Amino acid sequence: MSRPQTQSVKGFHWLHLITGWNRWTGASVNRGIFGAALTVATFRFVAKLFSVGKELTVAKTFETSDALDTYPLWRVEG
């Protein structure tokens, strides 16, 4: 007995989303530029969220201890 092959629901939705995005941004040059700017803005926002999460984790872990001084958050030249 063989099981019928079913398409993954998750993959199907992603395919629909990508197809719709390509159709919408490919309609004109201006929409393509807007889509690219929106993509960059989205990834920048996600990176900022991860950065805030990192800072909160470091602050919760080390608090105001001297161990935080050994963790180089940034480098000061000069």
MIDO-72487 format. One record per residue (C-alpha): x, y, z; residue number from 1; residue in one letter. Coordinates in steps of 0.2 Angstrom, whole numbers, plus 2048, in hexadecimal, padded with zeros to 3 digits. Last residue first. Example, Ala and Ser with C-alpha at 12.3 -4.5 7.8 and 13.67 -1.06 7.14 Angstrom:
2
<<844; 7FB; 824>; 2; S>
<<83E; 7EA; 827>; 1; A>
REM end
This chain:
78
<<8DB; 919; 869>; 78; G>
<<8CF; 90C; 862>; 77; E>
<<8BF; 907; 86C>; 76; V>
<<8B9; 8F6; 867>; 75; R>
<<8A7; 8F1; 86A>; 74; W>
<<89E; 8E4; 875>; 73; L>
<<8AE; 8DD; 87B>; 72; P>
<<8AA; 8D1; 889>; 71; Y>
<<8B7; 8D3; 897>; 70; T>
<<8AE; 8E2; 89E>; 69; D>
<<89E; 8D8; 89F>; 68; L>
<<8A6; 8CC; 8AC>; 67; A>
<<8A8; 8DB; 8B8>; 66; D>
<<895; 8D9; 8BC>; 65; S>
<<887; 8E5; 8B7>; 64; T>
<<87B; 8D9; 8AF>; 63; E>
<<886; 8CB; 8A8>; 62; F>
<<879; 8BF; 8A1>; 61; T>
<<86A; 8CB; 8A0>; 60; K>
<<873; 8D8; 898>; 59; A>
<<87B; 8CC; 88C>; 58; V>
<<86A; 8C5; 887>; 57; T>
<<863; 8D6; 885>; 56; L>
<<871; 8DB; 87A>; 55; E>
<<86F; 8CB; 86F>; 54; K>
<<85C; 8CD; 86E>; 53; G>
<<85E; 8E0; 869>; 52; V>
<<86A; 8DA; 85B>; 51; S>
<<85E; 8CC; 855>; 50; F>
<<850; 8D9; 854>; 49; L>
<<85C; 8E5; 84A>; 48; K>
<<860; 8D7; 83E>; 47; A>
<<84D; 8D4; 83B>; 46; V>
<<84A; 8E6; 838>; 45; F>
<<859; 8E6; 82B>; 44; R>
<<852; 8D7; 823>; 43; F>
<<841; 8DF; 821>; 42; T>
<<848; 8F0; 81B>; 41; A>
<<853; 8E7; 80D>; 40; V>
<<843; 8DD; 807>; 39; T>
<<839; 8ED; 807>; 38; L>
<<846; 8F6; 7FD>; 37; A>
<<846; 8E8; 7F0>; 36; A>
<<833; 8E7; 7EF>; 35; G>
<<833; 8FA; 7ED>; 34; F>
<<840; 8F9; 7DF>; 33; I>
<<836; 8EB; 7D7>; 32; G>
<<825; 8F5; 7D9>; 31; R>
<<82D; 904; 7D0>; 30; N>
<<834; 8F9; 7C2>; 29; V>
<<822; 8F2; 7BE>; 28; S>
<<818; 8E2; 7C1>; 27; A>
<<827; 8D7; 7C6>; 26; G>
<<825; 8DC; 7D9>; 25; T>
<<813; 8D6; 7D9>; 24; W>
<<815; 8C6; 7CF>; 23; R>
<<825; 8C1; 7D9>; 22; N>
<<81D; 8C4; 7EA>; 21; W>
<<80E; 8BA; 7E4>; 20; G>
<<819; 8AB; 7DF>; 19; T>
<<823; 8AC; 7EF>; 18; I>
<<813; 8AC; 7FA>; 17; L>
<<80B; 89E; 7F0>; 16; H>
<<81B; 894; 7F1>; 15; L>
<<81D; 897; 804>; 14; W>
<<80B; 891; 806>; 13; H>
<<80D; 881; 7FD>; 12; F>
<<81D; 87D; 806>; 11; G>
<<814; 87F; 817>; 10; K>
<<806; 874; 811>; 9; V>
<<811; 866; 80B>; 8; S>
<<80B; 85E; 7FC>; 7; Q>
<<803; 84D; 7FF>; 6; T>
<<809; 83D; 7F7>; 5; Q>
<<7FD; 82F; 7F9>; 4; P>
<<803; 821; 804>; 3; R>
<<807; 811; 7FB>; 2; S>
<<800; 800; 800>; 1; M>
REM end
